[in-house]
Amino acid sequence: MSNKKEILMESIDILIAERLSKLKFLRLLTGVVVSVIDPINYTVLIDDSETSAKSTNGITYLVNDIVEILVENNNLQNKRILWKRP
């Protein structure tokens, strides 16, 4: 019986993850600026993974700045740096 419960729970987890991945919502992530590509584009480290993100409102950042990053519509390709954390 325990094996059937585990299979059922795993199936439920898969269904929930699948449905969540299709939802459109905003996420806020914390990252660290690791390089400045130009005054608008930066390479940031989020959860041990480097990715690119754009600055908003012409704000410039320095390497090692800790920043908050907005992920729009649950699309990790669409990231914007909102502000530097104090």
C-alpha positions in Angstrom: 0.0 0.0 0.0 2.8 2.4 0.8 4.3 1.9 -2.7 0.9 2.9 -4.3 0.8 6.0 -2.0 4.3 7.0 -3.2 3.4 6.6 -6.8 0.2 8.6 -6.3 2.1 11.4 -4.5 4.7 11.5 -7.2 2.0 11.8 -9.9 0.4 14.6 -8.0 3.7 16.4 -7.7 4.3 16.1 -11.5 0.8 17.4 -12.3 1.2 20.4 -9.9 4.7 21.3 -11.3 3.3 21.0 -14.9 0.4 23.3 -14.2 2.5 25.8 -12.2 5.0 26.1 -15.1 2.2 27.2 -17.4 1.0 30.0 -15.1 1.9 33.6 -15.9 3.1 35.4 -12.7 5.9 37.5 -11.5 8.8 36.2 -9.3 11.4 38.2 -7.4 14.8 36.7 -7.2 18.0 37.8 -5.4 21.2 37.8 -7.5 24.8 39.2 -7.5 26.2 41.2 -10.4 29.2 39.3 -11.7 30.0 41.4 -14.8 28.9 44.6 -16.6 28.3 44.0 -20.3 27.2 47.6 -20.9 25.3 50.2 -18.8 22.0 48.3 -19.5 23.0 44.6 -19.6 24.6 42.7 -16.8 25.6 39.1 -16.0 24.1 38.1 -12.7 24.5 35.0 -10.5 21.2 33.5 -9.3 21.2 30.2 -7.4 24.8 29.3 -8.5 23.9 29.9 -12.2 25.1 32.9 -14.3 22.5 34.6 -16.5 21.9 37.9 -18.2 19.5 40.6 -16.9 18.7 44.2 -18.0 18.7 47.2 -15.8 15.6 49.3 -15.5 15.3 53.1 -15.5 18.9 53.6 -16.5 20.3 52.6 -13.1 23.9 51.3 -13.2 25.3 48.6 -11.0 28.8 47.5 -10.0 30.3 44.0 -9.8 29.4 42.3 -6.5 26.2 44.4 -6.0 23.4 42.3 -4.6 20.3 43.0 -6.6 16.6 42.1 -6.8 15.6 40.7 -10.2 12.0 40.5 -11.5 11.1 37.5 -13.7 8.1 38.3 -15.8 5.4 35.8 -16.7 7.5 32.9 -15.2 9.8 33.3 -18.1 13.5 33.1 -17.1 14.5 34.7 -20.4 12.6 37.9 -19.4 14.6 39.3 -16.4 14.9 42.9 -15.2 17.1 44.2 -12.4 14.8 46.3 -10.2 17.1 47.7 -7.5 20.3 47.2 -5.5 19.8 45.7 -2.0 21.1 47.9 0.8 
